[in-house]
Amino acid sequence: MQADYLQHQFWAAVQQCSTAEGPCPKSCEDTDLDCFVIDNNGFILISERPQEIGRLLGEADGALMTQLLSMGVFSRVTMYDYQAMCKAPDHHHSAGESLISAHKHKKQDLLHPCDTEYPVFVHQTAIQEANGIIECGVCRK
C-alpha cells in the first residue's frame, strides 16, 4: 500500500466523525490539536506536517512521548547491534606520532567489530486503549 494513499484514507476517515449531538467536539482540523498515526515503535507514519513523517514521536513532540512512556503505552528498551563496525580509537602520545599514523592509514580506515547499544521504544500490547486527553502545561493533547 502506498504511503500517500494511506494518508489520504486516514484524513478522509477522521473528517467523517459525527455524534448524535452533532459534529465531533474535536477534530484533526483544529489548530490546537495535532494528529499522528504512529507505529508500534513510536515512529510517525502520518502527520499534518510532512517533515515529521519517519521521525520518532519523541523528536516531534517530546512531552507527548514522555507522557505515553509514563502511562505504560510504550517502554524504553536497549537494543544492541552486534554487527556494527567502528574505527579504532586513536591513542597517540605525541603530535608527531599522530601525523605518522594518519599517513599510514590515509588510504584505508581500519574498522573493527564493536557492539553498539541504542534505545528503542516498544508498544505495550497489554494497554487495550490509548486515547484521551493528556494535560501538558498550557496545552491539552
Phi and psi in radians as a Rosetta constraint file:
Dihedral C 1 N 2 CA 2 C 2 CIRCULARHARMONIC -1.272 0.35
Dihedral N 2 CA 2 C 2 N 3 CIRCULARHARMONIC 2.486 0.35
Dihedral C 2 N 3 CA 3 C 3 CIRCULARHARMONIC -1.110 0.35
Dihedral N 3 CA 3 C 3 N 4 CIRCULARHARMONIC -0.695 0.35
Dihedral C 3 N 4 CA 4 C 4 CIRCULARHARMONIC -1.193 0.35
Dihedral N 4 CA 4 C 4 N 5 CIRCULARHARMONIC -0.553 0.35
Dihedral C 4 N 5 CA 5 C 5 CIRCULARHARMONIC -1.154 0.35
Dihedral N 5 CA 5 C 5 N 6 CIRCULARHARMONIC -0.792 0.35
Dihedral C 5 N 6 CA 6 C 6 CIRCULARHARMONIC -1.043 0.35
Dihedral N 6 CA 6 C 6 N 7 CIRCULARHARMONIC -0.756 0.35
Dihedral C 6 N 7 CA 7 C 7 CIRCULARHARMONIC -1.114 0.35
Dihedral N 7 CA 7 C 7 N 8 CIRCULARHARMONIC -0.753 0.35
Dihedral C 7 N 8 CA 8 C 8 CIRCULARHARMONIC -1.065 0.35
Dihedral N 8 CA 8 C 8 N 9 CIRCULARHARMONIC -0.780 0.35
Dihedral C 8 N 9 CA 9 C 9 CIRCULARHARMONIC -1.101 0.35
Dihedral N 9 CA 9 C 9 N 10 CIRCULARHARMONIC -0.697 0.35
Dihedral C 9 N 10 CA 10 C 10 CIRCULARHARMONIC -1.097 0.35
Dihedral N 10 CA 10 C 10 N 11 CIRCULARHARMONIC -0.873 0.35
Dihedral C 10 N 11 CA 11 C 11 CIRCULARHARMONIC -1.125 0.35
Dihedral N 11 CA 11 C 11 N 12 CIRCULARHARMONIC -0.610 0.35
Dihedral C 11 N 12 CA 12 C 12 CIRCULARHARMONIC -1.144 0.35
Dihedral N 12 CA 12 C 12 N 13 CIRCULARHARMONIC -0.701 0.35
Dihedral C 12 N 13 CA 13 C 13 CIRCULARHARMONIC -1.180 0.35
Dihedral N 13 CA 13 C 13 N 14 CIRCULARHARMONIC -0.716 0.35
Dihedral C 13 N 14 CA 14 C 14 CIRCULARHARMONIC -1.275 0.35
Dihedral N 14 CA 14 C 14 N 15 CIRCULARHARMONIC -0.299 0.35
Dihedral C 14 N 15 CA 15 C 15 CIRCULARHARMONIC -1.454 0.35
Dihedral N 15 CA 15 C 15 N 16 CIRCULARHARMONIC -0.172 0.35
Dihedral C 15 N 16 CA 16 C 16 CIRCULARHARMONIC -1.590 0.35
Dihedral N 16 CA 16 C 16 N 17 CIRCULARHARMONIC 0.134 0.35
Dihedral C 16 N 17 CA 17 C 17 CIRCULARHARMONIC -1.198 0.35
Dihedral N 17 CA 17 C 17 N 18 CIRCULARHARMONIC 2.331 0.35
Dihedral C 17 N 18 CA 18 C 18 CIRCULARHARMONIC -2.705 0.35
Dihedral N 18 CA 18 C 18 N 19 CIRCULARHARMONIC 2.704 0.35
Dihedral C 18 N 19 CA 19 C 19 CIRCULARHARMONIC -2.171 0.35
Dihedral N 19 CA 19 C 19 N 20 CIRCULARHARMONIC 3.049 0.35
Dihedral C 19 N 20 CA 20 C 20 CIRCULARHARMONIC -1.085 0.35
Dihedral N 20 CA 20 C 20 N 21 CIRCULARHARMONIC -0.510 0.35
Dihedral C 20 N 21 CA 21 C 21 CIRCULARHARMONIC -1.482 0.35
Dihedral N 21 CA 21 C 21 N 22 CIRCULARHARMONIC -0.076 0.35
Dihedral C 21 N 22 CA 22 C 22 CIRCULARHARMONIC 2.243 0.35
Dihedral N 22 CA 22 C 22 N 23 CIRCULARHARMONIC -2.704 0.35
Dihedral C 22 N 23 CA 23 C 23 CIRCULARHARMONIC -1.139 0.35
Dihedral N 23 CA 23 C 23 N 24 CIRCULARHARMONIC 2.736 0.35
Dihedral C 23 N 24 CA 24 C 24 CIRCULARHARMONIC -1.066 0.35
Dihedral N 24 CA 24 C 24 N 25 CIRCULARHARMONIC 2.519 0.35
Dihedral C 24 N 25 CA 25 C 25 CIRCULARHARMONIC -1.198 0.35
Dihedral N 25 CA 25 C 25 N 26 CIRCULARHARMONIC -0.459 0.35
Dihedral C 25 N 26 CA 26 C 26 CIRCULARHARMONIC -2.164 0.35
Dihedral N 26 CA 26 C 26 N 27 CIRCULARHARMONIC 2.536 0.35
Dihedral C 26 N 27 CA 27 C 27 CIRCULARHARMONIC -2.525 0.35
Dihedral N 27 CA 27 C 27 N 28 CIRCULARHARMONIC 2.678 0.35
Dihedral C 27 N 28 CA 28 C 28 CIRCULARHARMONIC -1.145 0.35
Dihedral N 28 CA 28 C 28 N 29 CIRCULARHARMONIC -0.251 0.35
Dihedral C 28 N 29 CA 29 C 29 CIRCULARHARMONIC -1.404 0.35
Dihedral N 29 CA 29 C 29 N 30 CIRCULARHARMONIC -0.216 0.35
Dihedral C 29 N 30 CA 30 C 30 CIRCULARHARMONIC -1.150 0.35
Dihedral N 30 CA 30 C 30 N 31 CIRCULARHARMONIC 2.397 0.35
Dihedral C 30 N 31 CA 31 C 31 CIRCULARHARMONIC -1.241 0.35
Dihedral N 31 CA 31 C 31 N 32 CIRCULARHARMONIC -0.391 0.35
Dihedral C 31 N 32 CA 32 C 32 CIRCULARHARMONIC -1.616 0.35
Dihedral N 32 CA 32 C 32 N 33 CIRCULARHARMONIC 0.163 0.35
Dihedral C 32 N 33 CA 33 C 33 CIRCULARHARMONIC -2.213 0.35
Dihedral N 33 CA 33 C 33 N 34 CIRCULARHARMONIC 2.249 0.35
Dihedral C 33 N 34 CA 34 C 34 CIRCULARHARMONIC -1.791 0.35
Dihedral N 34 CA 34 C 34 N 35 CIRCULARHARMONIC 2.268 0.35
Dihedral C 34 N 35 CA 35 C 35 CIRCULARHARMONIC -1.950 0.35
Dihedral N 35 CA 35 C 35 N 36 CIRCULARHARMONIC 2.354 0.35
Dihedral C 35 N 36 CA 36 C 36 CIRCULARHARMONIC -2.333 0.35
Dihedral N 36 CA 36 C 36 N 37 CIRCULARHARMONIC 2.629 0.35
Dihedral C 36 N 37 CA 37 C 37 CIRCULARHARMONIC -2.004 0.35
Dihedral N 37 CA 37 C 37 N 38 CIRCULARHARMONIC 2.151 0.35
Dihedral C 37 N 38 CA 38 C 38 CIRCULARHARMONIC -2.110 0.35
Dihedral N 38 CA 38 C 38 N 39 CIRCULARHARMONIC 2.715 0.35
Dihedral C 38 N 39 CA 39 C 39 CIRCULARHARMONIC -1.543 0.35
Dihedral N 39 CA 39 C 39 N 40 CIRCULARHARMONIC -3.096 0.35
Dihedral C 39 N 40 CA 40 C 40 CIRCULARHARMONIC -1.232 0.35
Dihedral N 40 CA 40 C 40 N 41 CIRCULARHARMONIC -0.095 0.35
Dihedral C 40 N 41 CA 41 C 41 CIRCULARHARMONIC -1.928 0.35
Dihedral N 41 CA 41 C 41 N 42 CIRCULARHARMONIC 0.152 0.35
Dihedral C 41 N 42 CA 42 C 42 CIRCULARHARMONIC 1.496 0.35
Dihedral N 42 CA 42 C 42 N 43 CIRCULARHARMONIC 0.247 0.35
Dihedral C 42 N 43 CA 43 C 43 CIRCULARHARMONIC -1.559 0.35
Dihedral N 43 CA 43 C 43 N 44 CIRCULARHARMONIC 2.458 0.35
Dihedral C 43 N 44 CA 44 C 44 CIRCULARHARMONIC -1.377 0.35
Dihedral N 44 CA 44 C 44 N 45 CIRCULARHARMONIC 2.153 0.35
Dihedral C 44 N 45 CA 45 C 45 CIRCULARHARMONIC -1.698 0.35
Dihedral N 45 CA 45 C 45 N 46 CIRCULARHARMONIC -0.644 0.35
Dihedral C 45 N 46 CA 46 C 46 CIRCULARHARMONIC -2.391 0.35
Dihedral N 46 CA 46 C 46 N 47 CIRCULARHARMONIC 2.359 0.35
Dihedral C 46 N 47 CA 47 C 47 CIRCULARHARMONIC -2.647 0.35
Dihedral N 47 CA 47 C 47 N 48 CIRCULARHARMONIC 2.747 0.35
Dihedral C 47 N 48 CA 48 C 48 CIRCULARHARMONIC -1.196 0.35
Dihedral N 48 CA 48 C 48 N 49 CIRCULARHARMONIC -0.422 0.35
Dihedral C 48 N 49 CA 49 C 49 CIRCULARHARMONIC -1.868 0.35
Dihedral N 49 CA 49 C 49 N 50 CIRCULARHARMONIC 1.903 0.35
Dihedral C 49 N 50 CA 50 C 50 CIRCULARHARMONIC -0.976 0.35
Dihedral N 50 CA 50 C 50 N 51 CIRCULARHARMONIC -0.514 0.35
Dihedral C 50 N 51 CA 51 C 51 CIRCULARHARMONIC -1.192 0.35
Dihedral N 51 CA 51 C 51 N 52 CIRCULARHARMONIC -0.241 0.35
Dihedral C 51 N 52 CA 52 C 52 CIRCULARHARMONIC -1.542 0.35
Dihedral N 52 CA 52 C 52 N 53 CIRCULARHARMONIC -0.308 0.35
Dihedral C 52 N 53 CA 53 C 53 CIRCULARHARMONIC -1.127 0.35
Dihedral N 53 CA 53 C 53 N 54 CIRCULARHARMONIC 2.269 0.35
Dihedral C 53 N 54 CA 54 C 54 CIRCULARHARMONIC 1.616 0.35
Dihedral N 54 CA 54 C 54 N 55 CIRCULARHARMONIC -0.207 0.35
Dihedral C 54 N 55 CA 55 C 55 CIRCULARHARMONIC -1.559 0.35
Dihedral N 55 CA 55 C 55 N 56 CIRCULARHARMONIC 2.806 0.35
Dihedral C 55 N 56 CA 56 C 56 CIRCULARHARMONIC -1.249 0.35
Dihedral N 56 CA 56 C 56 N 57 CIRCULARHARMONIC 2.424 0.35
Dihedral C 56 N 57 CA 57 C 57 CIRCULARHARMONIC -0.956 0.35
Dihedral N 57 CA 57 C 57 N 58 CIRCULARHARMONIC -0.634 0.35
Dihedral C 57 N 58 CA 58 C 58 CIRCULARHARMONIC -1.091 0.35
Dihedral N 58 CA 58 C 58 N 59 CIRCULARHARMONIC -0.469 0.35
Dihedral C 58 N 59 CA 59 C 59 CIRCULARHARMONIC -1.333 0.35
Dihedral N 59 CA 59 C 59 N 60 CIRCULARHARMONIC -0.644 0.35
Dihedral C 59 N 60 CA 60 C 60 CIRCULARHARMONIC -1.411 0.35
Dihedral N 60 CA 60 C 60 N 61 CIRCULARHARMONIC -0.659 0.35
Dihedral C 60 N 61 CA 61 C 61 CIRCULARHARMONIC -2.586 0.35
Dihedral N 61 CA 61 C 61 N 62 CIRCULARHARMONIC 1.476 0.35
Dihedral C 61 N 62 CA 62 C 62 CIRCULARHARMONIC -1.068 0.35
Dihedral N 62 CA 62 C 62 N 63 CIRCULARHARMONIC -0.654 0.35
Dihedral C 62 N 63 CA 63 C 63 CIRCULARHARMONIC -1.132 0.35
Dihedral N 63 CA 63 C 63 N 64 CIRCULARHARMONIC -0.710 0.35
Dihedral C 63 N 64 CA 64 C 64 CIRCULARHARMONIC -1.152 0.35
Dihedral N 64 CA 64 C 64 N 65 CIRCULARHARMONIC -0.777 0.35
Dihedral C 64 N 65 CA 65 C 65 CIRCULARHARMONIC -1.119 0.35
Dihedral N 65 CA 65 C 65 N 66 CIRCULARHARMONIC -0.693 0.35
Dihedral C 65 N 66 CA 66 C 66 CIRCULARHARMONIC -1.063 0.35
Dihedral N 66 CA 66 C 66 N 67 CIRCULARHARMONIC -0.736 0.35
Dihedral C 66 N 67 CA 67 C 67 CIRCULARHARMONIC -1.143 0.35
Dihedral N 67 CA 67 C 67 N 68 CIRCULARHARMONIC -0.733 0.35
Dihedral C 67 N 68 CA 68 C 68 CIRCULARHARMONIC -1.122 0.35
Dihedral N 68 CA 68 C 68 N 69 CIRCULARHARMONIC -0.617 0.35
Dihedral C 68 N 69 CA 69 C 69 CIRCULARHARMONIC -1.148 0.35
Dihedral N 69 CA 69 C 69 N 70 CIRCULARHARMONIC -0.767 0.35
Dihedral C 69 N 70 CA 70 C 70 CIRCULARHARMONIC -1.220 0.35
Dihedral N 70 CA 70 C 70 N 71 CIRCULARHARMONIC -0.474 0.35
Dihedral C 70 N 71 CA 71 C 71 CIRCULARHARMONIC -1.366 0.35
Dihedral N 71 CA 71 C 71 N 72 CIRCULARHARMONIC -0.212 0.35
Dihedral C 71 N 72 CA 72 C 72 CIRCULARHARMONIC 1.522 0.35
Dihedral N 72 CA 72 C 72 N 73 CIRCULARHARMONIC 0.154 0.35
Dihedral C 72 N 73 CA 73 C 73 CIRCULARHARMONIC -1.189 0.35
Dihedral N 73 CA 73 C 73 N 74 CIRCULARHARMONIC -0.679 0.35
Dihedral C 73 N 74 CA 74 C 74 CIRCULARHARMONIC -2.138 0.35
Dihedral N 74 CA 74 C 74 N 75 CIRCULARHARMONIC 2.677 0.35
Dihedral C 74 N 75 CA 75 C 75 CIRCULARHARMONIC -2.147 0.35
Dihedral N 75 CA 75 C 75 N 76 CIRCULARHARMONIC 2.505 0.35
Dihedral C 75 N 76 CA 76 C 76 CIRCULARHARMONIC -1.542 0.35
Dihedral N 76 CA 76 C 76 N 77 CIRCULARHARMONIC 2.220 0.35
Dihedral C 76 N 77 CA 77 C 77 CIRCULARHARMONIC -2.223 0.35
Dihedral N 77 CA 77 C 77 N 78 CIRCULARHARMONIC 2.451 0.35
Dihedral C 77 N 78 CA 78 C 78 CIRCULARHARMONIC -1.606 0.35
Dihedral N 78 CA 78 C 78 N 79 CIRCULARHARMONIC 2.214 0.35
Dihedral C 78 N 79 CA 79 C 79 CIRCULARHARMONIC -1.905 0.35
Dihedral N 79 CA 79 C 79 N 80 CIRCULARHARMONIC 2.761 0.35
Dihedral C 79 N 80 CA 80 C 80 CIRCULARHARMONIC -2.196 0.35
Dihedral N 80 CA 80 C 80 N 81 CIRCULARHARMONIC 2.332 0.35
Dihedral C 80 N 81 CA 81 C 81 CIRCULARHARMONIC -1.771 0.35
Dihedral N 81 CA 81 C 81 N 82 CIRCULARHARMONIC 1.797 0.35
Dihedral C 81 N 82 CA 82 C 82 CIRCULARHARMONIC -1.474 0.35
Dihedral N 82 CA 82 C 82 N 83 CIRCULARHARMONIC -0.022 0.35
Dihedral C 82 N 83 CA 83 C 83 CIRCULARHARMONIC -1.923 0.35
Dihedral N 83 CA 83 C 83 N 84 CIRCULARHARMONIC 0.179 0.35
Dihedral C 83 N 84 CA 84 C 84 CIRCULARHARMONIC -1.179 0.35
Dihedral N 84 CA 84 C 84 N 85 CIRCULARHARMONIC 2.623 0.35
Dihedral C 84 N 85 CA 85 C 85 CIRCULARHARMONIC -2.113 0.35
Dihedral N 85 CA 85 C 85 N 86 CIRCULARHARMONIC 2.293 0.35
Dihedral C 85 N 86 CA 86 C 86 CIRCULARHARMONIC -2.183 0.35
Dihedral N 86 CA 86 C 86 N 87 CIRCULARHARMONIC 2.703 0.35
Dihedral C 86 N 87 CA 87 C 87 CIRCULARHARMONIC -1.304 0.35
Dihedral N 87 CA 87 C 87 N 88 CIRCULARHARMONIC 2.543 0.35
Dihedral C 87 N 88 CA 88 C 88 CIRCULARHARMONIC -1.159 0.35
Dihedral N 88 CA 88 C 88 N 89 CIRCULARHARMONIC 2.407 0.35
Dihedral C 88 N 89 CA 89 C 89 CIRCULARHARMONIC -1.145 0.35
Dihedral N 89 CA 89 C 89 N 90 CIRCULARHARMONIC 2.527 0.35
Dihedral C 89 N 90 CA 90 C 90 CIRCULARHARMONIC -1.514 0.35
Dihedral N 90 CA 90 C 90 N 91 CIRCULARHARMONIC 2.155 0.35
Dihedral C 90 N 91 CA 91 C 91 CIRCULARHARMONIC -2.122 0.35
Dihedral N 91 CA 91 C 91 N 92 CIRCULARHARMONIC 1.312 0.35
Dihedral C 91 N 92 CA 92 C 92 CIRCULARHARMONIC -1.736 0.35
Dihedral N 92 CA 92 C 92 N 93 CIRCULARHARMONIC 2.340 0.35
Dihedral C 92 N 93 CA 93 C 93 CIRCULARHARMONIC -1.620 0.35
Dihedral N 93 CA 93 C 93 N 94 CIRCULARHARMONIC -0.338 0.35
Dihedral C 93 N 94 CA 94 C 94 CIRCULARHARMONIC -2.473 0.35
Dihedral N 94 CA 94 C 94 N 95 CIRCULARHARMONIC 2.799 0.35
Dihedral C 94 N 95 CA 95 C 95 CIRCULARHARMONIC -1.136 0.35
Dihedral N 95 CA 95 C 95 N 96 CIRCULARHARMONIC -0.651 0.35
Dihedral C 95 N 96 CA 96 C 96 CIRCULARHARMONIC -1.126 0.35
Dihedral N 96 CA 96 C 96 N 97 CIRCULARHARMONIC -0.674 0.35
Dihedral C 96 N 97 CA 97 C 97 CIRCULARHARMONIC -1.112 0.35
Dihedral N 97 CA 97 C 97 N 98 CIRCULARHARMONIC -0.645 0.35
Dihedral C 97 N 98 CA 98 C 98 CIRCULARHARMONIC -1.186 0.35
Dihedral N 98 CA 98 C 98 N 99 CIRCULARHARMONIC -0.575 0.35
Dihedral C 98 N 99 CA 99 C 99 CIRCULARHARMONIC -1.191 0.35
Dihedral N 99 CA 99 C 99 N 100 CIRCULARHARMONIC -0.723 0.35
Dihedral C 99 N 100 CA 100 C 100 CIRCULARHARMONIC -1.142 0.35
Dihedral N 100 CA 100 C 100 N 101 CIRCULARHARMONIC -0.763 0.35
Dihedral C 100 N 101 CA 101 C 101 CIRCULARHARMONIC -1.116 0.35
Dihedral N 101 CA 101 C 101 N 102 CIRCULARHARMONIC -0.712 0.35
Dihedral C 101 N 102 CA 102 C 102 CIRCULARHARMONIC -1.111 0.35
Dihedral N 102 CA 102 C 102 N 103 CIRCULARHARMONIC -0.667 0.35
Dihedral C 102 N 103 CA 103 C 103 CIRCULARHARMONIC -1.169 0.35
Dihedral N 103 CA 103 C 103 N 104 CIRCULARHARMONIC -0.723 0.35
Dihedral C 103 N 104 CA 104 C 104 CIRCULARHARMONIC -1.093 0.35
Dihedral N 104 CA 104 C 104 N 105 CIRCULARHARMONIC -0.711 0.35
Dihedral C 104 N 105 CA 105 C 105 CIRCULARHARMONIC -1.821 0.35
Dihedral N 105 CA 105 C 105 N 106 CIRCULARHARMONIC 0.284 0.35
Dihedral C 105 N 106 CA 106 C 106 CIRCULARHARMONIC -1.111 0.35
Dihedral N 106 CA 106 C 106 N 107 CIRCULARHARMONIC -0.726 0.35
Dihedral C 106 N 107 CA 107 C 107 CIRCULARHARMONIC -1.315 0.35
Dihedral N 107 CA 107 C 107 N 108 CIRCULARHARMONIC -0.421 0.35
Dihedral C 107 N 108 CA 108 C 108 CIRCULARHARMONIC -2.533 0.35
Dihedral N 108 CA 108 C 108 N 109 CIRCULARHARMONIC 2.048 0.35
Dihedral C 108 N 109 CA 109 C 109 CIRCULARHARMONIC -1.434 0.35
Dihedral N 109 CA 109 C 109 N 110 CIRCULARHARMONIC 2.185 0.35
Dihedral C 109 N 110 CA 110 C 110 CIRCULARHARMONIC -1.412 0.35
Dihedral N 110 CA 110 C 110 N 111 CIRCULARHARMONIC 2.202 0.35
Dihedral C 110 N 111 CA 111 C 111 CIRCULARHARMONIC -1.977 0.35
Dihedral N 111 CA 111 C 111 N 112 CIRCULARHARMONIC 2.607 0.35
Dihedral C 111 N 112 CA 112 C 112 CIRCULARHARMONIC -2.413 0.35
Dihedral N 112 CA 112 C 112 N 113 CIRCULARHARMONIC 2.686 0.35
Dihedral C 112 N 113 CA 113 C 113 CIRCULARHARMONIC -1.094 0.35
Dihedral N 113 CA 113 C 113 N 114 CIRCULARHARMONIC 2.462 0.35
Dihedral C 113 N 114 CA 114 C 114 CIRCULARHARMONIC -2.597 0.35
Dihedral N 114 CA 114 C 114 N 115 CIRCULARHARMONIC 2.573 0.35
Dihedral C 114 N 115 CA 115 C 115 CIRCULARHARMONIC -1.537 0.35
Dihedral N 115 CA 115 C 115 N 116 CIRCULARHARMONIC 2.218 0.35
Dihedral C 115 N 116 CA 116 C 116 CIRCULARHARMONIC -2.049 0.35
Dihedral N 116 CA 116 C 116 N 117 CIRCULARHARMONIC 2.278 0.35
Dihedral C 116 N 117 CA 117 C 117 CIRCULARHARMONIC -1.872 0.35
Dihedral N 117 CA 117 C 117 N 118 CIRCULARHARMONIC 2.568 0.35
Dihedral C 117 N 118 CA 118 C 118 CIRCULARHARMONIC -2.654 0.35
Dihedral N 118 CA 118 C 118 N 119 CIRCULARHARMONIC 2.639 0.35
Dihedral C 118 N 119 CA 119 C 119 CIRCULARHARMONIC -1.471 0.35
Dihedral N 119 CA 119 C 119 N 120 CIRCULARHARMONIC 2.541 0.35
Dihedral C 119 N 120 CA 120 C 120 CIRCULARHARMONIC -2.330 0.35
Dihedral N 120 CA 120 C 120 N 121 CIRCULARHARMONIC 2.826 0.35
Dihedral C 120 N 121 CA 121 C 121 CIRCULARHARMONIC -2.071 0.35
Dihedral N 121 CA 121 C 121 N 122 CIRCULARHARMONIC 2.346 0.35
Dihedral C 121 N 122 CA 122 C 122 CIRCULARHARMONIC -2.152 0.35
Dihedral N 122 CA 122 C 122 N 123 CIRCULARHARMONIC 2.293 0.35
Dihedral C 122 N 123 CA 123 C 123 CIRCULARHARMONIC -1.216 0.35
Dihedral N 123 CA 123 C 123 N 124 CIRCULARHARMONIC 2.363 0.35
Dihedral C 123 N 124 CA 124 C 124 CIRCULARHARMONIC -1.588 0.35
Dihedral N 124 CA 124 C 124 N 125 CIRCULARHARMONIC 1.975 0.35
Dihedral C 124 N 125 CA 125 C 125 CIRCULARHARMONIC -1.229 0.35
Dihedral N 125 CA 125 C 125 N 126 CIRCULARHARMONIC -0.229 0.35
Dihedral C 125 N 126 CA 126 C 126 CIRCULARHARMONIC -1.215 0.35
Dihedral N 126 CA 126 C 126 N 127 CIRCULARHARMONIC -0.374 0.35
Dihedral C 126 N 127 CA 127 C 127 CIRCULARHARMONIC -1.386 0.35
Dihedral N 127 CA 127 C 127 N 128 CIRCULARHARMONIC 1.981 0.35
Dihedral C 127 N 128 CA 128 C 128 CIRCULARHARMONIC -1.328 0.35
Dihedral N 128 CA 128 C 128 N 129 CIRCULARHARMONIC -0.614 0.35
Dihedral C 128 N 129 CA 129 C 129 CIRCULARHARMONIC -2.443 0.35
Dihedral N 129 CA 129 C 129 N 130 CIRCULARHARMONIC 2.344 0.35
Dihedral C 129 N 130 CA 130 C 130 CIRCULARHARMONIC -2.307 0.35
Dihedral N 130 CA 130 C 130 N 131 CIRCULARHARMONIC 1.065 0.35
Dihedral C 130 N 131 CA 131 C 131 CIRCULARHARMONIC -2.309 0.35
Dihedral N 131 CA 131 C 131 N 132 CIRCULARHARMONIC 2.885 0.35
Dihedral C 131 N 132 CA 132 C 132 CIRCULARHARMONIC 2.378 0.35
Dihedral N 132 CA 132 C 132 N 133 CIRCULARHARMONIC -2.974 0.35
Dihedral C 132 N 133 CA 133 C 133 CIRCULARHARMONIC -1.867 0.35
Dihedral N 133 CA 133 C 133 N 134 CIRCULARHARMONIC 2.304 0.35
Dihedral C 133 N 134 CA 134 C 134 CIRCULARHARMONIC -1.946 0.35
Dihedral N 134 CA 134 C 134 N 135 CIRCULARHARMONIC 2.186 0.35
Dihedral C 134 N 135 CA 135 C 135 CIRCULARHARMONIC -1.371 0.35
Dihedral N 135 CA 135 C 135 N 136 CIRCULARHARMONIC 2.323 0.35
Dihedral C 135 N 136 CA 136 C 136 CIRCULARHARMONIC -2.405 0.35
Dihedral N 136 CA 136 C 136 N 137 CIRCULARHARMONIC 1.039 0.35
Dihedral C 136 N 137 CA 137 C 137 CIRCULARHARMONIC 1.411 0.35
Dihedral N 137 CA 137 C 137 N 138 CIRCULARHARMONIC -1.983 0.35
Dihedral C 137 N 138 CA 138 C 138 CIRCULARHARMONIC -1.537 0.35
Dihedral N 138 CA 138 C 138 N 139 CIRCULARHARMONIC 0.027 0.35
Dihedral C 138 N 139 CA 139 C 139 CIRCULARHARMONIC -2.237 0.35
Dihedral N 139 CA 139 C 139 N 140 CIRCULARHARMONIC 2.988 0.35
Dihedral C 139 N 140 CA 140 C 140 CIRCULARHARMONIC -2.286 0.35
Dihedral N 140 CA 140 C 140 N 141 CIRCULARHARMONIC 2.389 0.35
